[in-house]
Amino acid sequence: MEKYPSLNVLGGPLEPCSVAPVTGFFRDGHCNSCAADAGSHTVCAVMTAEFLAYSKYVGNDLSTPMPQYGFEGLKPGDRWCLCASRFLQAQDEGCPPQVVLEATHQRALEIVPLATLKAVAVK
């Protein structure tokens, strides 16, 4: 699987999203992507209790530990490479997580407008 260029939505180098917990399609701490990443795990999101509850409600439980996969479960404040479409869905529902623009892959822009990401960017 060849990675797309590691560039963020601002056009600069893609910064790490999280190594604790380790995130990303490639589990390399970055929101890198490739053709095989059908979900576009490209948005570096900062988890909130509201977003985690919403995600669980819509069928993607990110907060419950799954030790069989080495997943401890996310908690508020954790950063995670989120699917761009899930971010947009949460935005439309009024409960988006904050976003780290420098760690959000440029591929996210295929689904989410830059202005939408900037509106919830970590300051």
N, CA, C and O of each residue as an XYZ file, in Angstrom:
492
protein
N       0.857     -1.189      0.000
C       0.000      0.000      0.000
C       0.893      1.239      0.000
O       1.626      1.501      0.953
N       0.811      1.967     -1.061
C       1.614      3.176     -1.160
C       0.841      4.357     -0.583
O      -0.298      4.623     -0.966
N       1.486      5.060      0.349
C       0.854      6.215      0.988
C       0.764      7.385      0.015
O       1.639      7.594     -0.826
N      -0.328      8.145      0.160
C      -0.401      9.421     -0.541
C       0.617     10.357      0.106
O       1.049     10.106      1.232
N       1.010     11.432     -0.584
C       1.957     12.373      0.019
C       1.459     12.851      1.397
O       0.277     13.142      1.580
N       2.385     12.921      2.348
C       2.041     13.304      3.724
C       1.964     14.815      3.870
O       2.857     15.447      4.434
N       0.874     15.386      3.347
C       0.643     16.828      3.409
C      -0.652     17.084      4.161
O      -1.606     16.311      4.073
N      -0.666     18.192      4.909
C      -1.874     18.526      5.661
C      -2.788     19.447      4.855
O      -2.448     19.860      3.747
N      -3.945     19.760      5.423
C      -4.949     20.573      4.725
C      -4.494     22.007      4.481
O      -5.108     22.730      3.696
N      -3.427     22.419      5.146
C      -2.895     23.770      4.942
C      -1.765     23.773      3.919
O      -1.213     24.825      3.596
N      -1.418     22.563      3.400
C      -0.388     22.449      2.377
C       1.005     22.172      2.922
O       1.950     22.031      2.145
N       1.153     22.090      4.238
C       2.453     21.817      4.852
C       2.635     20.349      5.165
O       1.774     19.528      4.848
N       3.773     20.010      5.797
C       4.019     18.619      6.167
C       2.990     18.133      7.190
O       2.594     18.877      8.086
N       2.569     16.890      7.045
C       1.583     16.303      7.954
C       2.238     16.047      9.301
O       3.206     15.292      9.396
N       1.704     16.683     10.348
C       2.230     16.498     11.693
C       1.584     15.279     12.339
O       0.512     14.849     11.911
N       2.226     14.712     13.369
C       1.637     13.570     14.061
C       0.301     13.941     14.699
O       0.104     15.073     15.140
N      -0.604     12.981     14.742
C      -1.889     13.172     15.412
C      -1.801     12.613     16.832
O      -2.056     13.334     17.797
N      -1.437     11.322     16.966
C      -1.319     10.717     18.293
C      -0.559      9.398     18.231
O      -0.774      8.574     17.343
N       0.333      9.225     19.197
C       0.996      7.931     19.379
C       0.552      7.287     20.695
O       0.908      6.143     20.976
N      -0.222      8.016     21.497
C      -0.770      7.472     22.752
C      -2.177      8.014     22.930
O      -2.340      9.058     23.561
N      -3.202      7.355     22.406
C      -3.154      6.054     21.730
C      -2.633      6.189     20.299
O      -2.762      7.235     19.662
N      -2.048      5.107     19.823
C      -1.540      5.117     18.447
C      -2.729      5.089     17.480
O      -3.658      4.295     17.631
N      -2.674      5.966     16.498
C      -3.802      6.142     15.588
C      -3.345      6.098     14.146
O      -2.156      5.957     13.862
N      -4.292      6.219     13.242
C      -4.020      6.286     11.815
C      -4.305      4.980     11.105
O      -4.218      3.905     11.699
N      -4.640      5.079      9.847
C      -4.910      3.908      9.017
C      -3.720      2.948      9.044
O      -3.894      1.729      9.043
N      -2.509      3.511      9.069
C      -1.288      2.703      9.100
C      -0.802      2.450     10.527
O       0.226      1.803     10.723
N      -1.527      2.952     11.517
C      -1.139      2.868     12.928
C       0.304      3.367     13.105
O       1.142      2.720     13.733
N       0.551      4.547     12.521
C       1.868      5.172     12.617
C       1.809      6.515     13.335
O       2.792      7.255     13.362
N       0.631      6.831     13.926
C       0.490      8.091     14.653
C       0.101      9.269     13.784
O      -0.172     10.357     14.290
N       0.077      9.055     12.477
C      -0.280     10.114     11.525
C      -1.582      9.750     10.813
O      -1.940      8.576     10.727
N      -2.280     10.753     10.308
C      -3.521     10.525      9.553
C      -3.216     10.348      8.071
O      -3.895     10.910      7.212
N      -2.174      9.549      7.782
C      -1.817      9.233      6.404
C      -2.925      8.413      5.760
O      -3.751      7.813      6.449
N      -2.932      8.393      4.434
C      -3.968      7.687      3.704
C      -3.359      7.056      2.458
O      -2.224      7.346      2.077
N      -4.154      6.180      1.835
C      -3.754      5.520      0.595
C      -5.027      5.084     -0.112
O      -6.125      5.268      0.412
N      -4.888      4.515     -1.281
C      -6.060      4.087     -2.056
C      -6.887      3.044     -1.310
O      -8.102      2.981     -1.493
N      -6.251      2.226     -0.473
C      -6.965      1.177      0.263
C      -7.748      1.718      1.460
O      -8.559      1.000      2.045
N      -7.508      2.973      1.822
C      -8.192      3.588      2.965
C      -9.555      4.109      2.519
O      -9.753      5.312      2.350
N     -10.483      3.185      2.335
C     -11.815      3.542      1.836
C     -12.546      4.511      2.759
O     -13.354      5.313      2.289
N     -12.280      4.453      4.057
C     -12.948      5.337      5.013
C     -12.329      6.711      5.123
O     -12.884      7.579      5.797
N     -11.194      6.935      4.479
C     -10.482      8.210      4.547
C     -10.287      8.651      5.999
O     -10.857      9.648      6.442
N      -9.472      7.887      6.728
C      -9.154      8.173      8.143
C      -8.155      9.324      8.192
O      -6.985      9.132      8.525
N      -8.626     10.516      7.858
C      -7.723     11.633      7.572
C      -7.881     12.848      8.473
O      -7.048     13.753      8.428
N      -8.930     12.891      9.292
C      -9.181     14.061     10.138
C      -8.616     13.811     11.532
O      -9.058     12.897     12.229
N      -7.646     14.615     11.938
C      -7.088     14.501     13.286
C      -8.038     15.223     14.238
O      -8.047     16.451     14.328
N      -8.836     14.422     14.945
C      -9.891     14.958     15.809
C      -9.516     14.829     17.281
O      -8.885     13.854     17.689
N      -9.911     15.823     18.069
C      -9.732     15.792     19.516
C     -11.066     15.352     20.116
O     -12.076     16.047     20.001
N     -11.049     14.198     20.751
C     -12.283     13.614     21.274
C     -12.913     14.457     22.384
O     -12.220     15.037     23.220
N     -14.237     14.505     22.365
C     -15.014     15.118     23.445
C     -16.011     14.069     23.926
O     -16.312     13.122     23.200
N     -16.516     14.225     25.119
C     -17.523     13.292     25.643
C     -18.738     13.285     24.722
O     -19.311     12.231     24.446
N     -19.128     14.465     24.251
C     -20.297     14.576     23.380
C     -20.082     13.807     22.068
O     -20.960     13.064     21.627
N     -18.907     13.992     21.451
C     -18.645     13.297     20.196
C     -18.552     11.786     20.409
O     -19.083     11.022     19.603
N     -17.891     11.343     21.475
C     -17.767      9.909     21.732
C     -19.141      9.265     21.931
O     -19.384      8.155     21.458
N     -20.036      9.964     22.629
C     -21.402      9.450     22.818
C     -22.133      9.396     21.479
O     -22.831      8.425     21.187
N     -21.973     10.432     20.672
C     -22.607     10.478     19.351
C     -22.087      9.330     18.477
O     -22.873      8.624     17.844
N     -20.773      9.150     18.444
C     -20.183      8.114     17.609
C     -20.682      6.729     18.023
O     -20.967      5.886     17.173
N     -20.783      6.504     19.320
C     -21.304      5.224     19.802
C     -22.759      5.048     19.375
O     -23.167      3.961     18.966
N     -23.533      6.122     19.472
C     -24.954      6.097     19.094
C     -25.149      5.723     17.622
O     -26.087      5.005     17.275
N     -24.251      6.219     16.760
C     -24.394      5.929     15.325
C     -23.637      4.663     14.903
O     -23.492      4.392     13.711
N     -23.163      3.901     15.872
C     -22.621      2.585     15.568
C     -21.120      2.440     15.501
O     -20.626      1.387     15.099
N     -20.369      3.475     15.886
C     -18.912      3.375     15.894
C     -18.426      3.679     17.304
O     -18.066      4.814     17.616
N     -18.418      2.654     18.153
C     -18.045      2.807     19.558
C     -16.538      2.949     19.685
O     -15.802      1.968     19.572
N     -16.083      4.172     19.921
C     -14.654      4.445     20.071
C     -14.222      4.485     21.531
O     -13.026      4.563     21.812
N     -15.173      4.434     22.471
C     -14.830      4.606     23.879
C     -14.706      3.299     24.659
O     -14.097      3.287     25.729
N     -15.256      2.222     24.162
C     -15.191      0.948     24.881
C     -13.888      0.219     24.559
O     -13.578     -0.005     23.389
N     -13.126     -0.153     25.586
C     -11.882     -0.894     25.333
C     -12.148     -2.215     24.617
O     -13.142     -2.893     24.877
N     -11.238     -2.563     23.711
C     -11.287     -3.840     22.996
C      -9.883     -4.441     23.083
O      -9.104     -4.363     22.133
N      -9.567     -5.048     24.247
C      -8.207     -5.547     24.463
C      -7.739     -6.553     23.410
O      -6.542     -6.649     23.139
N      -8.665     -7.297     22.820
C      -8.283     -8.282     21.806
C      -7.648     -7.624     20.587
O      -6.954     -8.280     19.810
N      -7.887     -6.320     20.423
C      -7.276     -5.569     19.316
C      -6.220     -4.582     19.820
O      -5.716     -3.760     19.055
N      -5.893     -4.670     21.102
C      -4.933     -3.733     21.675
C      -5.466     -2.316     21.754
O      -4.699     -1.353     21.742
N      -6.797     -2.191     21.836
C      -7.449     -0.873     21.859
C      -7.998     -0.603     23.255
O      -8.850     -1.340     23.751
N      -7.501      0.459     23.882
C      -7.893      0.786     25.252
C      -9.168      1.615     25.338
O      -9.678      1.854     26.432
N      -9.682      2.051     24.204
C     -10.848      2.938     24.207
C     -10.395      4.380     24.327
O      -9.415      4.680     25.010
N     -11.109      5.265     23.662
C     -10.754      6.689     23.683
C     -11.507      7.402     24.787
O     -12.590      6.989     25.204
N     -10.899      8.491     25.250
C     -11.542      9.342     26.250
C     -11.400     10.795     25.806
O     -10.580     11.108     24.943
N     -12.202     11.682     26.400
C     -12.096     13.091     26.023
C     -10.647     13.586     26.134
O      -9.940     13.298     27.100
N     -10.240     14.335     25.118
C      -8.885     14.868     25.052
C      -7.957     14.045     24.180
O      -6.952     14.559     23.689
N      -8.282     12.755     23.976
C      -7.469     11.926     23.077
C      -7.607     12.442     21.651
O      -8.646     12.979     21.266
N      -6.550     12.270     20.881
C      -6.589     12.590     19.448
C      -6.716     11.288     18.671
O      -6.166     10.260     19.065
N      -7.456     11.345     17.549
C      -7.721     10.137     16.775
C      -7.910     10.509     15.312
O      -8.518     11.534     15.008
N      -7.398      9.691     14.411
C      -7.611      9.903     12.978
C      -9.002      9.393     12.629
O      -9.232      8.187     12.538
N      -9.897     10.305     12.441
C     -11.307     10.028     12.229
C     -11.621      9.986     10.740
O     -11.009     10.703      9.948
N     -12.578      9.142     10.363
C     -13.052      9.127      8.982
C     -13.652     10.489      8.636
O     -14.439     11.043      9.404
N     -13.280     11.012      7.494
C     -13.759     12.337      7.094
C     -15.285     12.392      7.015
O     -15.891     13.396      7.390
N     -15.905     11.315      6.527
C     -17.367     11.317      6.417
C     -18.035     11.306      7.797
O     -19.086     11.922      7.971
N     -17.441     10.618      8.780
C     -17.988     10.615     10.141
C     -17.863     12.005     10.757
O     -18.770     12.468     11.449
N     -16.728     12.671     10.499
C     -16.577     14.045     10.983
C     -17.674     14.926     10.407
O     -18.322     15.677     11.136
N     -17.880     14.836      9.101
C     -18.879     15.671      8.440
C     -20.282     15.366      8.973
O     -21.088     16.276      9.167
N     -20.565     14.093      9.206
C     -21.851     13.701      9.770
C     -22.034     14.323     11.157
O     -23.102     14.856     11.457
N     -21.011     14.260     11.997
C     -21.089     14.856     13.338
C     -21.238     16.372     13.236
O     -21.965     16.975     14.026
N     -20.564     16.986     12.282
C     -20.685     18.428     12.061
C     -22.127     18.776     11.695
O     -22.697     19.727     12.229
N     -22.703     18.008     10.793
C     -24.088     18.247     10.374
C     -25.073     18.076     11.531
O     -26.113     18.734     11.571
N     -24.738     17.181     12.477
C     -25.598     16.917     13.636
C     -25.324     17.879     14.799
O     -26.003     17.826     15.824
N     -24.333     18.751     14.637
C     -24.058     19.764     15.653
C     -23.157     19.325     16.792
O     -23.137     19.971     17.840
N     -22.402     18.232     16.612
C     -21.506     17.785     17.693
C     -20.141     17.355     17.163
O     -19.661     16.270     17.490
N     -19.515     18.204     16.347
C     -18.207     17.802     15.811
C     -17.117     17.898     16.875
O     -17.194     18.727     17.781
N     -16.105     17.046     16.758
C     -14.937     17.218     17.626
C     -14.101     18.379     17.088
O     -14.304     18.823     15.958
N     -13.166     18.866     17.895
C     -12.213     19.847     17.385
C     -11.245     19.130     16.454
O     -11.122     17.906     16.497
N     -10.564     19.895     15.617
C      -9.669     19.350     14.602
C      -8.295     20.012     14.714
O      -8.188     21.215     14.954
N      -7.247     19.203     14.536
C      -5.879     19.716     14.466
C      -5.530     19.800     12.981
O      -5.229     18.790     12.345
N      -5.574     21.015     12.439
C      -5.387     21.206     10.996
C      -4.032     20.697     10.504
O      -3.948     20.079      9.443
N      -2.988     20.952     11.262
C      -1.639     20.575     10.836
C      -1.457     19.054     10.784
O      -0.541     18.555     10.131
N      -2.332     18.327     11.475
C      -2.247     16.865     11.511
C      -3.376     16.200     10.717
O      -3.513     14.977     10.740
N      -4.186     17.007     10.014
C      -5.279     16.486      9.189
C      -4.803     16.396      7.745
O      -4.372     17.387      7.156
N      -4.889     15.190      7.184
C      -4.373     14.931      5.834
C      -5.187     15.692      4.781
O      -6.402     15.846      4.909
N      -4.501     16.156      3.754
C      -5.158     16.921      2.684
C      -6.264     16.128      1.989
O      -7.158     16.726      1.391
N      -6.225     14.807      2.054
C      -7.276     13.999      1.422
C      -8.640     14.268      2.058
O      -9.670     14.058      1.416
N      -8.661     14.726      3.304
C      -9.930     15.054      3.970
C     -10.712     16.091      3.164
O     -11.941     16.124      3.214
N      -9.997     16.937      2.423
C     -10.649     18.005      1.652
C     -11.501     17.465      0.508
O     -12.301     18.207     -0.062
N     -11.347     16.190      0.163
C     -12.210     15.577     -0.851
C     -13.639     15.437     -0.319
O     -14.585     15.310     -1.096
N     -13.791     15.461      1.011
C     -15.088     15.243      1.655
C     -15.540     16.442      2.482
O     -16.722     16.785      2.499
N     -14.594     17.074      3.165
C     -14.915     18.164      4.087
C     -14.289     19.468      3.591
O     -13.083     19.517      3.348
N     -15.095     20.527      3.436
C     -14.517     21.815      3.022
C     -13.548     22.356      4.085
O     -13.760     22.172      5.283
N     -12.489     23.022      3.629
C     -11.504     23.590      4.547
C     -12.156     24.544      5.543
O     -11.794     24.547      6.720
N     -13.101     25.344      5.095
C     -13.768     26.295      6.000
C     -14.476     25.568      7.149
O     -14.511     26.067      8.274
N     -15.036     24.394      6.865
C     -15.707     23.602      7.906
C     -14.692     23.112      8.928
O     -14.960     23.145     10.129
N     -13.527     22.657      8.464
C     -12.475     22.217      9.370
C     -11.939     23.392     10.203
O     -11.732     23.271     11.410
N     -11.722     24.510      9.543
C     -11.185     25.692     10.247
C     -12.145     26.184     11.334
O     -11.709     26.708     12.358
N     -13.457     26.015     11.109
C     -14.453     26.493     12.068
C     -14.353     25.781     13.416
O     -14.769     26.328     14.437
N     -13.800     24.557     13.427
C     -13.671     23.800     14.680
C     -12.218     23.464     14.987
O     -11.943     22.533     15.744
N     -11.290     24.212     14.408
C      -9.878     23.945     14.606
C      -9.449     24.302     16.029
O      -9.935     25.260     16.630
N      -8.522     23.498     16.538
C      -7.897     23.786     17.822
C      -7.136     25.096     17.661
O      -6.383     25.270     16.704
N      -7.331     25.990     18.576
C      -6.660     27.292     18.483
C      -5.243     27.221     19.015
O      -4.532     28.226     19.014
